[in-house]
Amino acid sequence: MQKITPCLWFDNQAEEAASLYASLFKNSKIGSVSRYGEAGAQVSGLPKGTVMTVMFQIAGQEFMALNGGPMFNFTPAVSFFVNCESQQEITELWNRLSAGGTVLMELAEYPFAEKFGWLQDKFGVSWQLILSNRARKIIPFFMFVGAQHGKAEQAMNSYVSLFQDSSIHNIVRYGAGEEEPQGTVQHAVFSLAGQEFMAMDSNRKHPFTFTPAISFMVNCETQKEIDEYWERLSAGGEKEECGWLKDKYGVSWQIVPTILEKMLTDRDTAKSERVMAAVLQMKKPDIETLEQAYSG
């Protein structure tokens, strides 16, 4: 299991989106599906029995799609950077992802790439496609804008300090006379728990910032892990409900016990209902309480 799993919040489009994404990449599949029971339906406003979450893999990497309602919208503040091996691959991905979507940067040659394009798909999820021979296929990409501009390096250092097997691999900064303030991050690559991420600063007047539409689930084996990530990631930010929090940069995270997926997808709906009811009463997840709810 990945330590950190991106979670995409949809307005009743989770199944459709997961199926589309899994169809685009090799080594992809749909995983477990959980559905809203009575407790979850009352809180979400969605009908009982409808799909709540879909776990899926694309290019061997784990994601979760959540049907959460219309409260949050995707923005390019978090995008997914896709390394494409051939002209054929990048063209096919571009054509399928851009269908019904919005082009942010045309697929074309740029000074930094033989072929690159940036788009939002029909669901609003943002993708950057580049012709590249890098091994990592899909990389979450943070863009620090507005009030968060200039904080990319600080955020990377903070995240790297929280997770084992983490480091900053490369930072390219803007120089004097360039279009962005000197010293801010033009492009950076870092890893958390062995997973690659990317970041940049942008001082342009973007009409968006980070939102909970894309959050990052931290999968925790023990209560000690939960306690540590909950306190450290929320420092200077906001502690929210059901294991959700915002860090001081506005990025959303979910602190999740690894046992929770099994509990919520159990065929015994009485067990899963009890667990969901317990989750909805929590802020920080408590494994002992969840186990008691599961066992009845």
PLY file of the C-alpha trace (Angstrom):
ply
format ascii 1.0
element vertex 296
property float x
property float y
property float z
element edge 295
property int vertex1
property int vertex2
end_header
0.00 0.00 0.00
1.18 3.51 -0.82
1.81 5.67 2.21
0.12 8.64 0.55
-2.91 8.20 -1.73
-4.47 11.09 -3.69
-8.23 11.41 -3.11
-10.39 13.10 -5.74
-13.73 14.57 -4.61
-16.48 14.30 -7.24
-20.10 15.33 -7.43
-21.56 11.86 -8.12
-19.01 11.15 -10.89
-16.54 8.94 -9.00
-17.31 5.72 -10.89
-17.28 7.39 -14.29
-14.02 9.20 -13.60
-12.24 6.16 -12.15
-13.29 4.06 -15.14
-12.04 6.70 -17.59
-8.68 7.09 -15.89
-8.16 3.33 -15.59
-8.88 2.98 -19.31
-6.16 5.46 -20.26
-3.07 3.88 -18.73
-1.40 0.48 -18.73
-1.22 -1.39 -15.41
-4.52 0.11 -14.23
-7.59 -1.35 -12.55
-10.66 -0.62 -10.44
-10.41 -1.82 -6.84
-12.82 -1.88 -3.92
-16.06 0.11 -3.92
-17.87 1.32 -0.79
-21.46 2.54 -0.68
-23.36 4.97 1.49
-25.29 3.43 4.33
-27.87 5.21 6.44
-25.40 7.23 8.53
-23.33 8.37 5.56
-26.41 9.15 3.46
-27.83 11.41 6.16
-24.62 13.45 6.34
-23.84 13.58 2.62
-27.38 14.04 1.35
-26.78 11.27 -1.20
-29.14 8.28 -1.44
-28.41 5.18 0.60
-26.76 2.50 -1.52
-25.08 4.91 -3.94
-21.33 4.72 -4.42
-19.30 6.54 -1.78
-15.71 5.68 -2.75
-13.90 3.87 -5.54
-10.32 2.73 -5.06
-8.43 2.48 -8.33
-4.95 2.22 -9.77
-3.58 4.01 -12.79
-0.10 3.15 -14.04
0.32 1.07 -10.88
-0.33 4.01 -8.57
-3.19 4.11 -6.09
-5.96 6.72 -6.10
-9.35 7.11 -4.48
-12.44 8.72 -6.01
-15.05 10.02 -3.57
-18.65 11.04 -4.27
-18.91 13.90 -1.81
-21.37 16.30 -3.43
-20.99 19.73 -5.05
-19.17 21.55 -2.23
-15.66 21.60 -3.71
-14.24 22.17 -7.18
-10.96 21.02 -8.67
-8.38 23.70 -9.47
-4.96 23.64 -11.16
-3.34 24.32 -7.77
-2.97 20.52 -7.65
-2.45 18.73 -10.94
-1.07 15.39 -12.06
2.14 15.48 -14.08
2.29 12.61 -16.58
5.51 11.43 -18.19
4.77 10.07 -21.69
7.16 7.77 -23.52
6.21 8.51 -27.13
4.54 11.01 -29.42
1.71 8.55 -29.93
1.11 8.14 -26.19
1.08 11.86 -25.40
-1.21 12.60 -28.34
-3.70 9.86 -27.42
-3.76 10.87 -23.75
-4.20 14.51 -24.69
-7.08 13.77 -27.02
-8.95 11.65 -24.50
-8.32 13.81 -21.43
-9.09 17.09 -23.20
-12.42 15.86 -24.59
-15.07 18.03 -22.95
-12.41 19.79 -20.88
-10.41 23.03 -20.94
-6.94 23.61 -22.38
-4.67 25.64 -20.08
-1.50 25.36 -22.21
-1.69 23.96 -25.74
0.06 20.68 -26.50
3.13 22.00 -28.28
6.89 22.43 -28.19
8.23 24.71 -25.45
11.76 25.81 -24.41
11.63 23.30 -21.55
10.11 20.35 -23.45
9.88 18.81 -26.89
6.15 18.37 -26.26
4.07 19.57 -23.30
0.45 20.48 -22.58
-1.68 21.38 -19.55
-5.43 20.80 -19.37
-8.43 20.29 -17.14
-10.50 17.25 -18.07
-14.30 17.21 -18.22
-14.48 16.64 -14.46
-12.14 19.59 -13.76
-9.09 17.51 -12.76
-5.88 19.12 -14.00
-3.22 17.19 -15.93
0.20 18.16 -17.25
1.47 15.91 -20.05
5.11 15.90 -21.10
7.21 13.83 -23.48
9.83 12.38 -21.16
11.82 9.24 -20.37
11.45 9.58 -16.60
10.49 6.38 -14.80
7.74 7.73 -12.54
4.55 7.89 -14.58
2.17 10.15 -12.66
3.34 12.74 -10.13
1.16 15.03 -7.98
2.13 18.64 -8.66
1.54 21.55 -6.23
1.34 25.15 -7.46
1.66 27.75 -4.71
-0.31 30.85 -5.72
-1.95 33.87 -4.10
-1.35 34.00 -0.36
0.72 30.81 -0.63
3.08 32.19 -3.29
6.73 31.92 -2.30
6.05 29.11 0.17
6.79 26.12 -2.08
10.26 25.52 -0.64
9.07 25.99 2.93
6.25 23.52 2.35
8.56 20.93 0.80
10.95 21.18 3.75
8.03 20.80 6.14
6.63 17.73 4.36
10.04 16.07 4.03
10.55 16.44 7.80
7.31 14.56 8.49
7.74 11.38 6.45
10.46 8.74 6.44
12.27 8.00 3.16
11.79 11.59 2.02
14.05 14.19 0.41
14.20 17.17 -1.92
15.81 16.03 -5.16
16.04 19.21 -7.19
15.05 22.89 -7.05
15.26 25.28 -9.99
14.77 28.92 -8.93
13.79 32.00 -10.86
16.72 34.31 -11.54
17.03 38.08 -11.74
15.01 39.63 -14.53
12.74 36.61 -15.08
8.95 36.83 -15.07
8.65 35.68 -11.43
10.32 37.02 -8.25
13.98 36.05 -7.98
14.66 33.04 -5.77
11.15 31.61 -5.85
10.67 28.04 -7.04
10.31 27.62 -10.77
10.28 23.83 -10.58
11.11 21.31 -7.86
11.01 17.55 -7.38
10.80 15.93 -3.94
9.79 12.59 -2.47
7.65 11.67 0.52
7.71 8.10 1.81
9.41 7.11 -1.43
6.74 8.72 -3.66
7.59 11.58 -6.02
5.92 14.97 -5.90
6.56 18.25 -7.70
6.06 21.90 -6.78
6.35 25.44 -8.11
5.56 29.03 -7.14
3.49 31.28 -9.38
2.97 34.98 -8.72
0.43 35.47 -11.50
-3.10 36.50 -10.57
-4.63 33.05 -10.58
-8.32 32.94 -9.54
-7.84 29.74 -7.51
-5.87 28.06 -4.76
-5.79 24.68 -2.97
-9.19 23.11 -2.18
-10.31 19.84 -0.52
-11.37 18.59 -3.97
-7.94 16.95 -4.01
-6.66 15.70 -0.67
-3.89 13.30 0.27
-4.68 10.26 2.39
-1.91 9.26 4.81
-2.33 5.54 5.45
-1.45 4.72 9.06
-0.89 1.29 10.61
-0.90 2.36 14.26
-2.55 4.89 16.56
0.88 6.38 17.24
1.26 7.17 13.56
-2.22 8.68 13.45
-1.49 10.88 16.47
1.81 12.13 15.05
0.58 12.95 11.55
-2.62 14.51 12.88
-0.76 16.93 15.13
2.17 17.74 12.87
0.33 18.18 9.59
-2.40 20.30 11.18
0.05 22.62 12.99
-0.84 26.15 11.91
-3.75 24.81 9.87
-7.19 23.41 10.67
-8.33 20.15 12.23
-11.57 19.03 10.59
-14.01 16.13 10.77
-13.53 12.42 10.02
-9.72 12.52 9.85
-9.57 15.50 7.46
-7.28 18.47 8.05
-5.75 21.42 6.24
-2.10 22.21 6.73
-0.84 25.77 7.10
-0.44 26.07 3.33
-4.08 25.16 2.65
-3.38 21.64 1.34
-5.94 19.06 2.50
-4.92 15.72 4.03
-6.79 12.75 5.43
-5.29 10.70 8.26
-6.61 7.20 7.64
-6.17 3.90 9.54
-5.27 1.20 7.03
-7.96 -1.07 8.52
-10.73 1.37 7.59
-11.13 0.32 3.95
-11.73 -3.31 4.95
-14.25 -2.26 7.58
-16.24 0.02 5.27
-16.39 -2.53 2.45
-17.34 -5.49 4.65
-20.20 -7.56 3.22
-21.82 -7.46 6.64
-23.54 -4.10 6.26
-24.30 -3.91 9.98
-20.56 -3.83 10.68
-19.82 -1.21 8.04
-22.76 0.91 9.22
-21.48 0.89 12.80
-17.99 1.86 11.66
-19.26 4.71 9.48
-21.39 6.02 12.35
-18.27 5.98 14.54
-16.16 7.75 11.90
-18.74 10.52 11.56
-18.44 11.30 15.27
-14.64 11.63 15.16
-12.17 14.29 14.29
-8.90 12.41 14.78
-9.39 8.70 13.95
-9.21 6.31 16.87
-8.42 2.71 15.96
-9.69 1.20 19.22
-13.10 2.89 18.84
-13.34 1.73 15.22
-12.50 -1.85 16.18
-15.15 -1.80 18.91
-17.73 -0.51 16.45
-16.73 -3.17 13.92
-17.01 -6.03 16.40
-20.27 -4.72 17.82
0 1
1 2
2 3
3 4
4 5
5 6
6 7
7 8
8 9
9 10
10 11
11 12
12 13
13 14
14 15
15 16
16 17
17 18
18 19
19 20
20 21
21 22
22 23
23 24
24 25
25 26
26 27
27 28
28 29
29 30
30 31
31 32
32 33
33 34
34 35
35 36
36 37
37 38
38 39
39 40
40 41
41 42
42 43
43 44
44 45
45 46
46 47
47 48
48 49
49 50
50 51
51 52
52 53
53 54
54 55
55 56
56 57
57 58
58 59
59 60
60 61
61 62
62 63
63 64
64 65
65 66
66 67
67 68
68 69
69 70
70 71
71 72
72 73
73 74
74 75
75 76
76 77
77 78
78 79
79 80
80 81
81 82
82 83
83 84
84 85
85 86
86 87
87 88
88 89
89 90
90 91
91 92
92 93
93 94
94 95
95 96
96 97
97 98
98 99
99 100
100 101
101 102
102 103
103 104
104 105
105 106
106 107
107 108
108 109
109 110
110 111
111 112
112 113
113 114
114 115
115 116
116 117
117 118
118 119
119 120
120 121
121 122
122 123
123 124
124 125
125 126
126 127
127 128
128 129
129 130
130 131
131 132
132 133
133 134
134 135
135 136
136 137
137 138
138 139
139 140
140 141
141 142
142 143
143 144
144 145
145 146
146 147
147 148
148 149
149 150
150 151
151 152
152 153
153 154
154 155
155 156
156 157
157 158
158 159
159 160
160 161
161 162
162 163
163 164
164 165
165 166
166 167
167 168
168 169
169 170
170 171
171 172
172 173
173 174
174 175
175 176
176 177
177 178
178 179
179 180
180 181
181 182
182 183
183 184
184 185
185 186
186 187
187 188
188 189
189 190
190 191
191 192
192 193
193 194
194 195
195 196
196 197
197 198
198 199
199 200
200 201
201 202
202 203
203 204
204 205
205 206
206 207
207 208
208 209
209 210
210 211
211 212
212 213
213 214
214 215
215 216
216 217
217 218
218 219
219 220
220 221
221 222
222 223
223 224
224 225
225 226
226 227
227 228
228 229
229 230
230 231
231 232
232 233
233 234
234 235
235 236
236 237
237 238
238 239
239 240
240 241
241 242
242 243
243 244
244 245
245 246
246 247
247 248
248 249
249 250
250 251
251 252
252 253
253 254
254 255
255 256
256 257
257 258
258 259
259 260
260 261
261 262
262 263
263 264
264 265
265 266
266 267
267 268
268 269
269 270
270 271
271 272
272 273
273 274
274 275
275 276
276 277
277 278
278 279
279 280
280 281
281 282
282 283
283 284
284 285
285 286
286 287
287 288
288 289
289 290
290 291
291 292
292 293
293 294
294 295
